[in-house]
Amino acid sequence: MIKRTAAIALALATAWAPLVQAQGYPNKPIRVVLGYTAGGAADAAARPLMRVLEPLLGQAIIVEPKPGTAGGVAADFISKVPPDGYTLYFADGGPFTTAPHLTKVGYHHLNSFTHIGHVCSTGSVLVVHPSSPFKSVGDVVAAAKKEPEKWSYGTSGVAGPHHFSGELLKSVAGVNLLHIPYKGGAPAMTDLMGNQVPMLFSSLTAAVGPYKSGKVRALAVTSPKRSGAYPDVPTMEELGYKGFDSTGWFELMGPAGMAPEVVARLSQALLKAGEDKNLQEQYKQLGCDAEFLTPAQTVEKVKSDHAKWGKVIKDANIKAE
């Protein structure tokens, strides 16, 4: 009887432990890993957010880069950490919406994680040299239909978000464009400004300087709404490609099994941070439009993008490098 009572007491204590921990959360610094090196887009988007979250959560937040396989190393790492809310991931969508279609990963894009909240989104921008005959996306499509073997577009690499933007345009417009992958956005932009490639699907951040200085002409952005960094550049949707949405995004997430109370605490802080006008302006300058979503909304976004990009990858026969 004593042994049984002790076993019941131990079971109850074990069951209540996460709740007790959650009620006091957070009571020590929080570590947030990145999937890329310091100084990149993820780092630039993460750090101002963490500065806003620290006073809201009452704890220091330590940002730790854990680069490798386009965010995959960090995703795999996070899927295996204790679900106590003290190790989180400021993630881009790639490891969850495209990577599982291209390679074998050691996690499930939904079941292995707790998706806490979408933070901001950023599309690609289609740019050409100022001397280009292309004044609009319509010009590009017409030329590609007239001479289907002639025209090409550059991007920062195979199976990246800008490659997917190009393939989505090919799909919805019914045209053929040869993909020219570069080893990064910088050499791709250099070749475009040198008039060595007809057009380029670029990140908003990489193109904003050349665009504002007149070194490139922007034809359209691939996000569903106009970018704050390119207010005069139309969206693909505005140009008649209904439902065209090719955006990358960032979210805050953790491993599966986090206590609901901890998730609620983090989600509430994240939504509150999203109201910060200075943070919104910083994201606008980065070309990443603030869009803070609830956990449920974030899960739906992951599901939707996973399905959409799976179809694009299959139809275009895109293979990982």
N, C-alpha and C positions, 0 to 999 in steps of 0.2 A: 504494500500500500504506500509506504514511504517512497519507494523507488518510483512508483507511478505518479505520485504527487510531484516529486522532483522533476520527472520528465515533462509533466504538464506545465510546471512553472517555467522550465527551460524553454519549452515551445512557445509559451506566451511571451516570454522575454525576447525571444528571437523575433517573433512576429511584430512586437511593439518597437523594436530597436530602430528600424527605418523611420517610423513615425516620430520618435523622440528626436532623432537626428534631423529630420525634416523641419520640426518645429523650431529648432535652433539655427536653421540654415540661413545664411552661411556664417560660420564662426571661425573661419580661417581663410587665407588667401585662395583664390581660384586660379587655376592654370587653364589658359585657352591656347590650344595649338593651332597652327596654320599649316596648310598643305604645301606652301611655297616658301622660298627664301625671303628674308627681310628685304624691304625696299620695293617689292612688287605691288601689284594691284590689291592682293589680299591683305597685305600688311598695311597699305595706305587706307583701306576701308575699315580694318579692324581697330587700329589704334585710337582714332577719335571716338569710336563707339565705346571702347573700354574706359576711356577717360570720363565719359558720361555715366556709364554703368557703375563705376566704383563708388561714388557717393550714394547712389540709389540702393546698392547692395550692402554698403558699409564695410567693404573689404577690398584689399588690393587685388588687382587682376594682373597676372603675369602672362605675357604673350610669348609663346615659344614656337619658332618655326620648326617644322618637321617635314621637310620637302621630300619629294620622290614620286615618280609615276603620276604626275599631274594631279596631286592631291590624294592618290590612292594609298600611299604609305600612311598618311595621317588618318584616313578613313578606317583602314584596317586596325591601326593602333587604338583609335577611339572605340571601336566595336568590342574591344577586349578589356577596357579599363573598368574598375569598380563603378557602379552606377550611383555614386554618392553626390554627384553634382559639383565635384571639385576639379574635375578634368573635363573640359568641353572642347568643342571644335568649331572654329569660325571657318565654315566650309563654303566652297563654290559648288555649283550643281553638278559639275562633270562626273565626279566619282559615283553619283547616284542615278543620273539620267542618261549618260552616254557610255561610260566605261563598262557597265555590265553587259552591254550589247557588243562590245569590241574585244573583250578579253575575260578570262576567268578571274573573278575576284573572290576574296575570302570572307565576304559579308553579303547580306541581303540589303538592298537599298532602302527598305522600309523596316523590316523586322529586327535588324541588328542595331537600330538607332532610336533615339528619342529626338524627334524634330521639334525644337523649341520655338523657333520663329524666324521667318524670312525677314531680311534686313533691307536689302536694296538690290536693284536690278540694272543691268547695263547691256545694251545691244551692240551690234556691229554697225559700222557706217560704210557705205559704198562710196569710195573716192576715186577720182581720176585726176590726171595731170591737167593743169589749166589750159593747155593747148589741145586737149582731147576734143574730138568731134562730138563726144557724148555730153549732151547738156541735161539729160534726164535718164531715168531708168527705162523709159519707153524707147529712147534711142538705142540703148544697150540691147534690149530685147529684139528690136527690129533688125539690128545689125546681125545678131546671133541667129535669127531666123533666115536672113538672107544669105549669110555665109557661115553655116553651122560648124565648119572645121577651122575657122580662122581665129576666133576670139578666145581669150583666156582671162583668168582672174588670179591674183595672188592672195595668199594669206600667210599667217605666221606659222602654219604647219598642218600636217595631216591630222584629221579627227579633232581639231580644236573648234571652239565655238564659231570662229569666222568661216572655217571650212563648211560647217553645217549651215551657216547663213547663205553661202553661195549655192550649196546643193538644194536648199529649200527654194531659192529663187528659180533655179533650173526646173525644179519640180512643178511649181505653181505656174510658171510662165511657159513651160513646155519648150525650153531651149537647151542647146548644148553649149557649155562653156568649159574649156579645159582648165583644170585646177593646177596652179603652180605653187607648191608649198615651199616656204622658206624656213630657215632655222631661227625663227623669231620674228617679232613684229618690226624691229628696227631695220634689219636688212631689207625687209619687204617694202617698208616705207621709203628707204633710200632709193631703191630701184624705181618705185613709182615716181618719186620726185625727179629722178633722172630720165623719166620717160622710157624705161626699159620694160615695163609691163603695162598692159592697157588699162587695167583697173585693179582695185584692191579692196577686199573686205577687211577692215581694220578695227581694232578696238577703239572706242570713243576716246579713251585717254591718250593713246599714241597719236591719234590724228588731230586732236584739238589744236595743238600748236601750229602745225603746218596749215590747217584749215584757216585759222584766224589770221595767219600771216600771208594768206593767198597763194601758198605753194601747192595746194591741192584744191580741187573742187569737190564738194560733197553733194551726192545725188539723193541719198535717202538713208534713213536709219532703220534698223530692223526691229526695233522695239514697238509695242503697240501704241505707245504715246511718244510724242516728241521729246527729245532729250533736253534737259535744262542747259546743257553745254552747247547745244546746236538748235536753238529755238526757231531758226528760220529754215531748217532742213526738214522736209516732209517724211512721214513714215511710209513704209511699203503699203500699209493699209490705206492711207490717204490716196495713194497712187492707183488704187483699184485692186490690190491683191488682198482680198478680204481674209481676215483671220491670220495674216502673216505676223508671226511672233517668233523671233529668234533672239532670245535674250539669255545672257548669263546672269547669275545672281549669287548672292551670299546669304547664308543663314547661320544661326547659332544652334548647335545640336550637341547631343551627348550620347552615351551608350544606351541600349535598351534596358528597361527595368528601373528607370529613375522614379523615385517616389512622386506621386501626383502633387504633393505639397511643394516639393522642390521645383518641379516643372512650372507650377503656377507662380511661384515667387520669381523665377527667372523670366517667365513670359510677361508678367506684369511690369517688371523693371524694364524689359526690352521695349514694350509698347510705350511706356513713359518716356524712355530715351528717344523714341521716335518723334516725340513732340518738341524736342529741342531744336529751335530755329537755327542755331549756329551749326549743329550737326547736319541738318538738312542742307544748309548752304555749302558746307564742306563736301558733302556727297555730290551736290550739283556741280561743283567745280571739278570733281573727279570724273564726272560723266556717269555716275552711278546714282540713279534716282531712288530716293528713300521710299520704301514701301514695307512698313512693319506689319507683319501678319501674325495671327494666333497660331498655336500648334496645329489645330485642325486644318486651317487654311493652308498652312505650309505643307502638310502631308498631301493635301489634294494637289498642290502645285507640283510636288515631286512625282506623284502618280501620273499626272497629265503630261509632264515633260518626258518622263521615262517612256511612256507609250508613243508620244509624238516622235522623239528622236530615234526610237527603235525602228519606226517605219522608215524614216529618212535614211538611216544607216543601211537598212536592208535594201530599199529601192535603189540607192546610189551605189550599193556594193562597196561601202567604205570599209577599209581594213586598218587595223592599228599598225603603226610603224614597227 
